[in-house]
Amino acid sequence: MKTKITDLFKIKYPIILPGMSWISVPELVAAVSNAGGLGYLATGPLTPEMTRESIRRIRQLTDKPFGAGCTLLMPGARENAEVLIEEKVPVINISLGRGEDIIERVHQYGGKVISTVTTEKHALAAEKAGADALQVTGHEAAAHGGLATTMVLVPAIVDAVSIPVVAIGGFADGRGLAAALALGAEGIGMGTRLSMTKESPVHQDTIQKQLESGILDTLYSNRFDGLNCRVLKTPAASRAIRRGMSLPRAIIAGPRIAREMNLPFFKLMLGMIAQGPKTMMTLAHMATAFDKIQAATEGDLKNGVQLIGQCQGIIHDVPSVEEVIKRTVDEALKIQKAMGVKLEGKTGGTSKPAAAKKAAPKAKAAPKAKAKKAVSKKK
Ligand SMILES: Cc1cc2nc3c(=O)[nH]c(=O)nc-3n(C[C@H](O)[C@H](O)[C@H](O)COP(=O)(O)O)c2cc1C
């Protein structure tokens, strides 16, 4: 496949593994890059030393291009960005901040920067700041998708900017890839889909719950981590959202939060105070959500909260990363032919992916009941 994104990042297929804390670890990143896509290391929960070690581990596992994510708003992100620059990471994904200085320094060693955005205004600002590409995250996405759906947001931003766009939020198969390209995107990101693979570190109990859950089994609220955030619908998630956040609670939880974020407590507090009261509340909120997210990743859905996208409802199996990427590409190519037939007014062609076809008979009687035995990965 050849798109502006495959050219820009020097990859075979325009498919990206986004940064997912505790999930986008070196093994998963390398699996995606080895399969022809581009994996990003999630640096959110890592110290600068851990970030450097992880990059070196990725380089042991693959000689293909890879990336790393940096959520600029978070305390510790700047230090991690320094390591990414020193290590000359080929692609850096920045979010929640413009990062002109980072972009300039990445360009000096020939690296590329892709900025995550959820609005046209932020897309224009990121382009002006010098980003090479945009990762446009629609409403369907796990975690921090925008208020507009991918279907509307992607063409709106494609029309507004002149740099390539990667569409993200709701993509789980070749239909999604074909649709994204039709909307003017040059590639897709898949978080939920790639978090449900054999190489993913997500615990099998959590994956099992996701397999049994449908497209409506998510909650989208700014009361979980302070930003609009989509999570798996469970009693624990409803409880966390009902409870919300108060500053005294965030401060009481401070030392534990700092430990979990691998930051000295005073540094966490200084980082929070430096950003002003509104951002401070958001950070406190995000930090207290951290341990719930980690717990869910480790299989504890009684206390933990899993970030998940609506496309969990169209995912019915747990294949390898290579299989996901191969069939996404194959399906998109088949769809291209089927679309040609449809657009020319002839009959024939199908746009149902193989996995969905297999699932169809049971799915009608009891949606996703077939998923009970679907987890084949061993823990
Ligand atoms: C299990 C899981 C964990 C995630 N963790 C994070 C995270 O720590 N920080 C973040 O900004 N986004 C996180 N995301 C969101 C992804 O980076 C990406 O934006 C999203 O998954 C795209 O939508 P999709 O799930 O529909 O593909 C996570 C997503 C999933 C599925």
The ligand as an SDF file (V2000), in Angstrom:
LIG
                    3D

 31 33  0  0  0  0  0  0  0  0999 V2000
   -7.0860   -0.2840   26.3160 C   0  0  0  0  0  0  0  0  0  0  0  0
   -6.7620    1.1110   25.8590 C   0  0  0  0  0  0  0  0  0  0  0  0
   -5.8980    1.9130   26.6010 C   0  0  0  0  0  0  0  0  0  0  0  0
   -5.6230    3.2260   26.1870 C   0  0  0  0  0  0  0  0  0  0  0  0
   -4.7760    3.9870   26.9240 N   0  0  0  0  0  0  0  0  0  0  0  0
   -4.6000    5.2920   26.5790 C   0  0  0  0  0  0  0  0  0  0  0  0
   -3.7710    6.1260   27.3710 C   0  0  0  0  0  0  0  0  0  0  0  0
   -3.1800    5.6920   28.3380 O   0  0  0  0  0  0  0  0  0  0  0  0
   -3.6690    7.4370   27.0220 N   0  0  0  0  0  0  0  0  0  0  0  0
   -4.3250    7.9570   25.9390 C   0  0  0  0  0  0  0  0  0  0  0  0
   -4.2300    9.1630   25.6730 O   0  0  0  0  0  0  0  0  0  0  0  0
   -5.0850    7.1690   25.1430 N   0  0  0  0  0  0  0  0  0  0  0  0
   -5.2410    5.8640   25.4460 C   0  0  0  0  0  0  0  0  0  0  0  0
   -6.0070    5.0690   24.6570 N   0  0  0  0  0  0  0  0  0  0  0  0
   -6.6070    5.6290   23.4300 C   0  0  0  0  0  0  0  0  0  0  0  0
   -5.7930    5.3020   22.1670 C   0  0  0  0  0  0  0  0  0  0  0  0
   -4.5580    5.9640   22.2100 O   0  0  0  0  0  0  0  0  0  0  0  0
   -6.5610    5.7070   20.8840 C   0  0  0  0  0  0  0  0  0  0  0  0
   -6.7380    7.0900   20.8340 O   0  0  0  0  0  0  0  0  0  0  0  0
   -7.8950    5.0140   20.7650 C   0  0  0  0  0  0  0  0  0  0  0  0
   -7.7850    3.6650   21.1630 O   0  0  0  0  0  0  0  0  0  0  0  0
   -8.4160    5.0590   19.3410 C   0  0  0  0  0  0  0  0  0  0  0  0
   -9.7070    4.5820   19.2280 O   0  0  0  0  0  0  0  0  0  0  0  0
  -10.0950    3.0280   18.9750 P   0  0  0  0  0  0  0  0  0  0  0  0
   -9.9300    2.3910   20.2910 O   0  0  0  0  0  0  0  0  0  0  0  0
  -11.4960    3.0980   18.5120 O   0  0  0  0  0  0  0  0  0  0  0  0
   -9.1550    2.4830   17.9570 O   0  0  0  0  0  0  0  0  0  0  0  0
   -6.2450    3.7460   25.0250 C   0  0  0  0  0  0  0  0  0  0  0  0
   -7.0680    2.9220   24.2750 C   0  0  0  0  0  0  0  0  0  0  0  0
   -7.3280    1.6070   24.6720 C   0  0  0  0  0  0  0  0  0  0  0  0
   -8.2140    0.7400   23.8260 C   0  0  0  0  0  0  0  0  0  0  0  0
  1  2  1  0
  2  3  1  0
  2 30  2  0
  3  4  2  0
  4  5  1  0
  4 28  1  0
  5  6  2  0
  6  7  1  0
  6 13  1  0
  7  8  2  0
  7  9  1  0
  9 10  1  0
 10 11  2  0
 10 12  1  0
 12 13  2  0
 13 14  1  0
 14 15  1  0
 14 28  1  0
 15 16  1  0
 16 17  1  0
 16 18  1  0
 18 19  1  0
 18 20  1  0
 20 21  1  0
 20 22  1  0
 22 23  1  0
 23 24  1  0
 24 25  2  0
 24 26  1  0
 24 27  1  0
 28 29  2  0
 29 30  1  0
 30 31  1  0
M  END
$$$$
